[in-house]
């Protein structure tokens, strides 16, 4: 085997190893999951994860706000939303409550999650729906405070109504739960992205470069 051919073989082997390593490591970047209270709002009959903290959000009169305790990512997924029907939620929760002057009505859903999401030794309570009347300037945090005592740490909602008793947005090392919380297929309300996942895109580029290198080396081979 000539030196040029040996170079081609080494190049091919190294490139293949690099691509395989990239694809093998890619899923680990999505494996982080946290146990915490996530903040939601109901828009057009569907739950939407809020990227804005409750202290910075001022819901309008007639809004539907939700909180769900569980193990999820920091961006939330459809399976992590409050387990309450978002369709006609305001009418269902606040329909019998007359509006008061100078106040706004907010439909509030508090979902403590499932036993699988609970910390060891603790059990979640029942899902609660209630109509809250607050001043017009009230924030999402003010709305949540009407449910009872909150445990807060560094701007994070750690416990609602005393649940959970300990912990605050801790990282959960659970492969099964981490897999479950990975991005779900898009729904009709959220069109699927047509972009190529970055590991596959990088792999395609690397293979294309490899092809060019091999082609050039073969041309130089006697």
Secondary structure, DSSP 8 states (H G I E B T S, - for coil): --HHHHHHHHHHHHHHHHHHHHHHHHGGGG---EEEEEEEEEETTEEEE--S-GGG----TT-EEEEEEEEE-SS--GGGS-SS--TTHHHHHHTTS---TTEEEEEEEEE---GGGS-TT------EEEEEEEETT--HHHHHHTTS-EEEETTEEEEETTBSSS--SEE---HHHHHHTS-----TTS----S--HHHHHHHHHHHHHHHHHHHHHHH--
